[in-house]
């Protein structure tokens, strides 16, 4: 059970009252049993006064320790109380060292030892160099040493808690950062899929509307192509949303799109008048999924811009691997010949597609360039480094279930 913070002051007050009562009772008992005792009326008052610092030691530790030492002289002068007279001073010494640490303990010992030696020299019948002196010195040193130990233990515990809280804060910040990156990646994926499909559907719908009366059969084929493109887009979206769900076995559902699937884009592009040529290095099929998905999305967005800005044209995609081992990179080039369009990426549009391609490449540690070709048309070039198996093992992939997104079903 967790205690409320308000219960500790009440508990401390009860302990202080109990300590005060024990000190008073012990000294009164010793006073009553002493054969040499002939107490005056001031003796009980002095006993209460010398025990009072034990009641106030938490609130005023320095003053309580000094007062407890000074009042010893008053009591031993008024009554024959020697064995229990130092109880309050012992408690105050421990509290002083426990609160302020080693420096305060050394100062307390520097004050307490001379006071005790003076009292022994004045009031004790024993010699200075006896076990009695050693016992009284221990009553000064041991409480201070125990207080220092408690102080350092508390400081060490506080340091451990602070380090644990700092580490937890760092983990939370890292989780938030990676969640943000994952959400941005998913947003880019959704943009690429929807933009590619909507541009193709828009062009095909315009063609179908134009041919509806003139060539009903061609219009019918255009509608079938629209259905195919929209179906492929829905399937792609389902695959991406699978990142946010788990199958019956608890394993994350991940998309399988990669560089080897670029050939599948040929059909939707041909339907809107783009003649696509694809050259993909066969080794690209063996690349890690992160590289394959990023490369596929860059190609998809680049071809979407070809549809949007170049119209009927010829386009070419080349994917090649360069280097070896830790220096391997994938080079992706997407070109078009300009076609019938009059606008290009640098002239119209919001630029989100171009920015998204650049962000994908940079997020992978690669590079990105886009611009007009000297012979006409547009060229997009992206270079993506291929991580080694050691890199993949060392990196902790963000689990999809930490995302604050929970779709409950697929698309209709």
N, C-alpha and C positions, 0 to 999 in steps of 0.2 A: 504494500500500500504506500502511496506517495504522501508524505507529510506536507501540510501547507506551510508556507514560509512564516506565517504568523505564530505557529506553535513553538518555534525555537526560542524567541525571547521569553515566552512564558516558562519554558523548561529551564532556561538559564537562570531566571529569577528564582525559581524553586530551588535549584541547586545552590545558589548563593545564600539563600535564607537558611538552607540546611547546613551549609558550611559555617555560617555565622553561629547557628545554634550549637553545632558540635564544638566549636572553639570555646564558646562561653561555658558550655556544660563541662568540658574537659578541665578548664581552668578552675571552675568552681569546685569540682570534685577534688582536684589536687589541693586547693586551698583548704577545704574542709578536712582532708585527711592528713595534712601536714602537722607533725607533732610540735613544730616550732611556730605554728601559725597562731597569731593573736590579731586577727584582721580588724581593721577599723571599718567604719561605714563607707569610707572612700574606696576600699578594695573592690567590692562588686562593681562600682561605677567604673573603676579603672579597667576591670576585666571586660566590661561591655565595650568600652572605648577601644581597647586594643584589638577586640574581635571585629569592630566595625569595618576596618579596611577589607576584611574578607567578603563583606556584603557589597562593597563598592568597587571591587577590584576590576571588574569587566568594564565599567564606565570610566573609571579614572585609574588606570593601571600604574602609572608612574607615581602619582600622589599617594595611592594606597600603599605601594611598596615602601616609600619613604616614611609615611606615617606609622606603618607597622613596626619599622625598626626603631623609630624615635620613642614610641609608646612603651617599648619593652623596658626602658629605664624607669618609667613611671610605675609600672606594675611591680617590678622586682624591688623597688624602693618601698612600696606600700604593703606588699604581701609576700609570703614565702611561696611563690609559684615560679618554678625553674624549668621543669620538664616540658610543660605544655605552653609556656609563654611564647614560644616561637611558631606556633601553628599558623596563625594568621600571616606571619611574614613568609612562611614556606609557601602558602597558597598564592600570596601576592607575587612572590618571586617567580613562581611557575607561570602565572598569567602574564607577567611582564615579558618574559622571554618568549612565551608562545605567541604573543601579539606582535612583538617588534623584532625578534630574531637574535642573532649572535651578538651584534654590537650592543644592544640593550642588556643582554645577559652579562657581557664583560663589564659594562658599567655598573650593573647591579652587584656583581661580585666585588668590584673595586670599592663599592660603598659598604656592602654587607659584611665582608670579612673584617675590616677594621672595627666596625661597630660591635660585632660579636666578640672579637678579641678584647675590646675595651670592657665589655660587660663581664667577661670571664676574669679579667684582671682585677676588676673592682669587687665583684660579688662572689666569685667562685672560690671555695676553699682548696681546690685542686691546683696543682702547678700548671704552668703554661704549656709545657711539653709533655702532655699526658694524652691518654685515650679519650678523656673527656673533651679536650680541645679538638681532637680529630673528629669526634662525633658531631660536635657543633659546627665545625667547618663543612662537614658533609651535608648538614641541614641547610647550608647556604648554597653549596655548589650543585648538589644533586637536583634540586628542583629547577634551578636555572638550566642545567644540562638537559633535563627532560623537556622543559619548555622549548629550548632550541630545537630539539629533535622533532617535537610536534609541529613547530613552525615550519621547518624545512620539509617535513612530510606533506603538510598542507600545501606548501608552495609547489612541491613536485607534482602533487595531484592536480593542482590548478593548471600547471604547465602542460601536463598530459591532456587535460580536458580542452585546453586552448588549442593544442596541436590537433586533437581529434576534430574539434569544431572547424578549424581552418581547413583540414583535409576534406571534411564533409562539404564545406563551402566550395572548395575547388572542384570536387566531384560534381556538385550541383551545377556550377557554372559550366563545366565541361559538358554535362548532359544537356543543359539548355542550349549551348552552342551547337552541339551535334544534332539536336532536335531541329533547331533552326535551319541548319544546313540540309537536313533530310527533307524538311518541308519545302525548302526552296527547290530542291532537286525534283520532288514530286510535282511542284507547281510548274516547273519547266517541262516535265514530261507531259503533263496535261495540256499545256499550251501547245507543244509540238504536235501531239496527236490530234487535238481539236482543230488547230490551224490547218494542218495538212488535209484533214478530211473535209473541213468546211470550204476551203479554197477549191478543192476538186469538185465537191458537190455543187458549189455556186456556179462554176463554169459549165458543168454538165447540165445543170438545171436550165441555164440560159440557152444552151444548144438545143435541149429538148423542147423548150417553149418555142424556139424559132422554127423547129422542124415538125411541130405537132400537126399542122395542117398540110404542109408540103410533103413530108415523108413520115407517115405515122409509124412505119416499121422501125426506122432509124430512131425516132423519138422513143419508141418502146425499148429499144436496146439501151438508149441513154438512161432511161429510168431504171433498168436492171443494173446498169453500172453504178448508178447512184445508190441503189440498195446494197450492192456489193461493197462499195467504199464505206458506206455508213456502218455496215455490219462488221467490217474489219476494224473500223475505229472503235466500235463498242467492245469488240473483243480485246483490243489493245488496252482500253480503259479498265476492263475487268482484270486484266493481268496486272496493271499497276495497282489497282485497289487491293489485289491479293497480297500486296506488301503489308497491308494494314489488317489482314485477317490471318487466321491459322486454320489449317485443315484439321481433319479428325485426329491425326496423329500428333498434333501440337507443333508441327513444323511450319515455318513461314512459307507462304506461297509466293514465289518470285517470278518475275517475267523472264521469258526465254529469248527475247529479242536480242540480236547481236549483229556483228558485222556480216555474218554468214547469211542473215535474212534480208540484206539489202536488195537482193534479187527480187524479193516479193513486192517491192515498190513499183516494179516495172508495169504491172497491170493497171494500177490506178493512174499512173502518169500517162500511159498510152491512151487511156480513155479521154484525156483532155488535150491530146495532141503533142505530148512530149515524148520524143524518141530517146529512150534511155539506154546507154551502154554501160555495163558494169564489169569492172575488173577487180576481183578480190583475191588476194593472196590466200591460197588454201590453208596456210598456217593460222590465218585469222580465226578460224573456227575453234582453235585451242586456247585462245586468249582468255584471261580472267573475265568474269561476267561484268565487273565494273567498267573495264575498258570497252568491252563489246557493246554494252548498253549506251555508254556515252558516245561512242563512235556512231552507232546506229542513229541516235537522236540528232547528232550534228548533221549527218547525211540527210535525214528526213526533213529537217528544218531548211537546209540549203535547197533541197528540191522543191519544198513548198514555196520558197521565194522565187525559184525559177518559174513555177506555175503562175504565181501572182504577178511577176514583173516582166517575164519574157514571152508569155503566151506560147504559141506553137513553136517549138524549137527542138534542137538536138542537145542532149546533155550527156555528160560522161562522169562516172564515179570510178576513182581508182583508189584502192586500199592496198598498201604495201608495208612490209615489215623491214626494218633496218637495224643494224647493230646486232649485238649478241649479249647474252647473259644479263647483267644488271644494266647495260646500256641499250637494251632493245627499245625501239619506239615504233609506233604505228603512224604512218603518214596517210592522211585522207585528203584527197583532192576532188572537188566537185566543180565542174565547168559547164557552161552553156555557151552557145554561139550567138546569143542576142535575140534570135527569133524575130517574131512580129511585134513584140512589145516595145513601147517607147519609153518606159520608166524602168529604173533599176533601184536596187537597194539603197543606194546613196541618195536617191532623189525623193522617194515617197515612202510612206509607211511610218509606223511608230518606232521602228528599230528594235522592238522587243525580241524578234527572232534572231537578229544579228547579235544583240547583247547576250541572249541566252546561249548561243553557240560559243561565244567567247568565254562566258562564265563556266560552261561545262569543261572546256579545254583547260582553262586556268585552274579549276578545282582539281583536275587530275594531275596538275603539275606540268602541263604541256603549254603549247603556244597556238595562236590563232591569227590568221590573216584573211582579209576579204577585200576585193577590189576589182575594178574593170580590167579586162585583158586588152593587150595592145591590138590584137586582131579582131576585137569585138566580143561582146558578151561579158560574162562575170566569172570570177574564180574564187572559190573558197578553199583555204588550205588549213588543216588542223594537224598538229603533231601531239600524240598522246604517249607518254612513257608507259612501259609495261612493267608492273611491279613483279619482283621476284617472289618465289614461294616463301622465303624468309620474311619479306615485307608483309605478305598476306597473313602469315602466322602471327607476326608481332603486333599487327594492328588489330584493335578490338572493334569489330563492326558493331554499329548501333542497331540494337534489336528493334524491329518494327513495333513491338508492343509497348515501347516507352512513349510512342507518339500519342499526343492527345487527340487522336482521330479514331473513331470507332464506327466505320460503316457496318451496317447490319445485314447487308445483302448486296447482290450484284446489280448491274444495270438492267433495266427491263429489256 
